[in-house]
Amino acid sequence: MSIRTGQVRAFTMIGTQAVPAIVRASASSGPSSLQVTGLPEGSATPLGRHVIAVLSRCGVDVTGALIIDVRPPRTEAGAGLDLAVALALLVANGTIGQDRLADVVAAGGLASDGGLEPIDDMDAVAIQAAARGLLLFCPDGQAEAAAAAGHGHVIGAQGLAAVVAYLSDQQFLPPWQQGDGVAPPRWGGLAERAAPAIRPVMLPVSADGIIQPPAPASAAVASPVFPGTGPQGHRNRMREKVLIRGTDALADYELLEMLLFLAFARGDTKPLAKRMINAFGSYAGVLSASPEALLATPGVNDHAATAIAVVRASAERLARAGVADLPVLNNWDRLMAYLNVTMAHAPVEQLRVLFLDTRNRLIADEVQARGTVNHTPVYPREVVRRALELHATALILVHNHPSGDPTPSQDDIAMTQEVRVAAGAMSIVLHDHVIIGKGSWCSLKKERLL
């Protein structure tokens, strides 16, 4: 006998305090039955039956042996748990993916026709949801006040159908944020309340993901309102996650997964993103990889390699903007940030020379040589010749250690002295030689090796 489960975050009230709770639902094959635990005996079964009746009127199959459990247990009736119970059951029957509810909390009552009903103490719920970084789903009429109370992300919906359509990527409900001023559009109550029969309303979505206005009542389709999920829906969820919570909410593989959206118009890019990070050791390793190395990875095409190269170049230019036109020696932290971006994860050694003018501003930043994983050939005369061409009066040498350890070798120290002598003969000052590791660096000048 297979058992399917789902769980949703909620809040229960103890006096005026909103306390976190988890609503769990399980469904298994067999004779229909209902067991509700964690709620007062007089309200437990009625709540469960009410939610199941609403779902059944939508054409959702909620038969079988059902168990609904609320933890921690409540000592008072749980009218505000209707929405959470409904969503937990929809996860248990496979309508909604559990991953869609990882950072979501649901609060609201359910009317018999599926509309969301306001609950008491929504402000307290909103404050606690915002403190935990959760996205709050609530009745539309309470969304603005909830967003203002909690200073968090709140999505208001007229009915259960709109919530499920959002979670199934069939409808985008803009989040309320304090100071919005103008109410975002709210579509999709569960049913046409004026109609004698309850008929779910499907919200059409164009091929490029743009929500179209709901069809008139005569065009409504008498079929279950809750659509399925898929790779394209996952992409929409990822975009919404960035827009609502910012890029800090994404793991490294998710950043790469979204970057690969640019290269692959359809399909699931998550497996390829994880495979690339495993192959190159980290997200930074992927961004630092050469196009040749990327293309050697199974599944990576020209579009993907190009997108990654463009992102890497953009990051380097952004970091370089922090040191452009500034005296380098007085902005050392910015310089190190730039050098870490450009060199820390390079797979082979490279020597860069920073050419400076009389005010120690950057004239040019050039890669003079590339080598192997542990050696780069350096020709002091070539470095000095290029400095004279650029009319540079000072230099900073920089090279990386792909091993990650920036400790200078004897060869590094000897090469530094050779460049210093050659440059000094032409009145060019060698300010420093910096070795870049992974997350750390070493200045030969500070180590008194120059």
N, C-alpha and C positions, 0 to 999 in steps of 0.2 A: 504494500500500500504506500503510494507516494504522498508525501506531505510537503506542501508549498507554504512558505512563510513570507511575511512582509512586516516592516516596522516603520513607524513615523514618529518624529519628535513632536511633543505637545507640551503644554504647561497646565498644571492644575493649581487651583487657588487654595491656600491655607490662610484664612482671614483675608487680608489685602495683599498677601505676598504670592507672587507667581513662582511656582516651584517646577523645575524641569521634570518631565515624565516621558516615558516611552509607551506607545500603543503598539502592541504586537497582534498580528492576526495569522492564523494558520488555517489551511484548507486541505482536506484529504477526501479521497473517494469513499463512498459508503453511504449509508442512509443519512438523510438530512437531519442535522442536529445543530444546536447552538449552545455554546457555553461561554459566559462572560464572567471574568474574574477581575478583581482589583477595584470594583465599584460597589457601592452599597447594594444590598440584595434587592431592594425595591426598585432601583433604577437600572440595574445592570442589563437584565434581559430586555426590558422595553427599549433601551437605547440601541442594543444590537438589532432587534427586530425592525426598529424604525429605519436604521441605516440600510439594512438589507432590502427593505421594501422600496426605498428610494432607488437603489441600484437596480432592482428587478424591474421597475417601471421604465428604466432606461434600456432594458434588454440585456443587462449584464448578468451572466450566469454566476450566481453565488450559492449554488446548491452544494450539498455534501456536508461533511462533518466540519463545522466551523468553531474555532476557538478564538476569542478576543480577550486580551489580557492587558491591563494597565498597571504599570509599575513606576513609582511606588504606589501602593494601593491608596484609593481615596476613601474618605469617610462621608463625602457629600456627593450629590448627584452631579453628573458630568455633561451638562448640555453643551458646553464649549468644546467637547471632544468629538462631536459628530463628524466634522470634516476629517479629523485625523483617523478615526475609525474607518471611514469610507476609503480613504487613500490606502490604509494598511491592507484592507480587503482587496483593493484593486492591484496592489503589488502581489499579494498572495495568489491571485488568479492569473497573473501574467500580463495584465493590461498596462501596467507601468513598471519600468525597470527600477529596482531598488536603488541603483546608483543615482537616479534623478532626485532622490530625497535625502541624500547624504548631508546636505547643509540647509535643509528646509525644515521649518516648523509650521504646523497647521493649527489654526484656531478659528472656530466658527460653528454655528449651529446649522442644521439642514432643515429646510422646509419640506413639506411632503412632495412638492413638485421639483425639488432639487435646488432651489434657490438658497443662497447662503444668508443666514440670519445673524444679526449682531449678537454679541455676548457682553456680559458685564466684565469690567476690569481689563478691557483690551489694552488700555494704556500701560498697565503693569506688565502684561504679556509682551508688548512691543519693547519696553525698556530691557527686559531680560533677554529677549531674542537678539536685540542689537548688541548687548554686552557680550554675547557669545558668537557674534558674527554670522548669525543665521538669517536666511531669507524668510520673511513671514508672509504666509498666505492668510488672508482674512476677508471678511465681507467688504464689498466695494464701499459701502457707506461709512466704514470705519477706517479706511486706508489712509486718508489724509491725516486724520488725528493721530493714528498709530505711528506714521512716519515722523510726525512732529514730536511725539512723545519720546520715541526711542532713538531719534536721529539715525535710524538704520534703514535697511532696504525692505520695503513692504510692497506686496502686490495684492491689489484688491480685485475681486471678481464678483460678478453678479450671481453666478451659480457654479455648482460642482463641475458642470461640463466645461466651463472656461478654464478651471484649474487643471483638469485632466488634459484638455487640448494643449495648454501651455506645456505641461510636463511631457506630452507626446509630440511636441514640436509642430502642432497644427495651428497654433495661435500665439502671437507675442503680446503679452500684457506689460506695458512699460511700468517699471517700478516707480512708486511714489518716493519722492525725496523732499525733505523740508525745503520750502522756498520755491517749489515748482510753479505755484501760482495758477497754472492751467491744468485742469483735470485731463489725464490721458484718456483715450477712447476705451470704453468698456463694452465688450460684446459677449454674447454667448451665455445667457441663462440656460439652465439645463433644458428647459422646455418652453414652448409658447404658452405662457400662462393664461392667455385669453382663449385658447382653443379648448374645445370640450374634451379632446383626447390628448394625452401627453405624447408629444413627438419630439425626439431629440433633434437638435440642429447641428449639422456639420459645418465647420468654418473652412471655406476653400483656401488653399494655399497654392500660389503659382509655383512654377518649376524652379524659380530662383529664390524661393523662400519668402516672398512678400505676401503678407496677409491681405486677402481681398475682403471687402465688406460682406457681411453675412447675407445670404440669399433671402428674398422675401418669403413670407410664411408659406405661400403656395408651392415653393420649390423645396421645402424641407423634406428630408429623406427619413422615412420611418425605419431606421436601422440603428444599431448601437452607436452612441455618440463617441465612444472612446476609441481612437485610432491606435495603431501599433507604433512601434519604434523601429529605427534602422540606422545605417551609417550616416545618411544625410541628416536625419534628426539629431544624431550625436554631434554633428558639426554645428548645427544651430545652437545646441546646448552649450558647446564650448565657447562660441562667440558671445552668447549671453552671459556666460560665467565671467568672461573678460570685461564686458561692459558693466556688469553689476558689481563685481568684486575686485576687478583689477588683475593685472598680470601676476601679482604676488601670490595669488591663489592657485597658480598653475605649477605643477611639478615640471622638472626639466623635460621629461619625455612628452609632456603635454604641450610645452612650448614648441618643441620640434615637430610634434604631430600637427600643430596648427600651421607651422611654417610649410610643411609638406602639402597642406591644402592648396598652396599656390602652384604646386607641381602636378597634383593629381585632382582632377575635377570631381571625381567620384571615388567611392570606396573608403575603406577603413585604413587610415595611415598610422594608427597606433602601433601595430606589430612592427612595421618598418622603422618607426621612430625608436622603439625599444631595441631593435636589432642593431641600429646604427650606434646608439649610445653604448651598447655592450661592445661593439667592434672597436670604437675609438676611445672608450674609457670614461667618457663624460660628455655632457652637452657641449662644453667648451671645446673638447677634443673634436667633436663633429664640426663645429664652426671653424676650427683652425685647420681642418684637413684640406689637402689639395684637391682640386677637381678630379685629378687622376685617381687618387685614393678613394674618393667618394664614388666614382663611377665603377670602381672595382667591387663595390658592395652590391650583392644581389638585391635587385628591386629598385636601385637608384638610377634614375634616368637623367638626361641632359637638363631637363627643367628643374629637377630637384637640386642638382649640383650648382646650377646657376643661381637659384633662389638662395642657397646657403652662402654662396660667394658674395652676393649682393648684401645680405645681412651682415656678414663679417666686415665687408668694406664700410658699411654704414656705421657700425660700431666703432671702427678705427677712426673714421673721420669725426665722429662725435667726440671721441676722447681727445683727438688731436686739436679740436677747436678750443679745448680748455688750456692749451699751451701756446697757441698761435699768438704772435704779436706781444708776448709777455716775456720779461726776463726769465729765462729758464731756471737760473740758479736761485731765484727768489720764489719760484713756484714748483718746488721739488715734488711735493705730494701729487700735484696734477701731472707732472711729468712721469712719475712712477705709475700712476693709474693708466696713462696712455701706453706706456711700454708694456705693462702687464697685459693689457688688452691685445696688443699687436704681437707679442712674442712669447708669453708665458706657456702657451699650449702648442707652439710650433713643433712639429714632429722631428725636425732636424735643426742643427745649429745654424744660426745666421748672425752675421755681424752687421749692425747698423751704425752709421756715423751721423751724429747730429752736428751740423755745421752752424756756427753762431757768428753774429756780427759783433761789433765793438761794444754793444750794449747787452750782449749775451741773449739776444733774441734769435729765434730759430729762423735760419735762412732756408735750410733744406734738411730733410730726414731721408736718408737713402740706405738701402741694403747694399752693402759693398761686396758681400760674399755669402754663399751658402755652402754648407758642407754635409757631413754625416751626422749621426746621432751624437757623436762625441768629439768632432773636430771640424774646424773651419779654417781654411787657408787665409792668411792675412798678409797683404803686401803693403808695408808702410809707405813706400814711394807712391803707390796709387792713391792712398788716402790723402797724402799731402798734395799731390797733383790736383786732385778734385777740389781740395780746400782752396787752392790758389785760383782755380777757375771760378769759384763762387765768391771770391774775395772774402772768405771767412777768416776771422782772426782767432777763433777758438773752436775746440772740438770736444765732444763727449762720445766715447766709444760705448757701445752697448752690444752685448751678445747674450744668448740664452743657453741654458743647459736643459735639454729635453728630459734629463733624468729627474728634474725638479729640484735638485740640490744646487744652490747658487754658490757654493764654496769654490773659490778660484783655484785652479790647478797651477803648477809651476810653469806650464806653457802659457797660461793666461797672463801670469805676472811678467814673464819674459817678453811676450808680445807687446804688452803695455809699455814697457820700457823702450822697446825699439821704436814704437810710434811716437812716444814722447820726445825721444832724441831727434828723430827725423823731422817732426813738426817744429821743435824748438829751433832747429837750424834755419827755418824760414820765418821765425818770429810768430809762430802759431802756438797758442797755449792749449795743452791737453788738460782740461779741467778734471776729468774723471773717466773711469772705466767701470760701467755698471753691468753686473751679471744678473740676469733675470731667471728665477726659478718658478716653480708653480706655487704662487701665493706668497713668495718672499723674494728678496733681492739682496745683492751685496755690492757695496761701493768700495772699490779698491782704495780710494782716497780716504774714506772714513776708517778703513782697516790699516791705514798708513803703509799701504803697499805701492803707492804712487808718489 
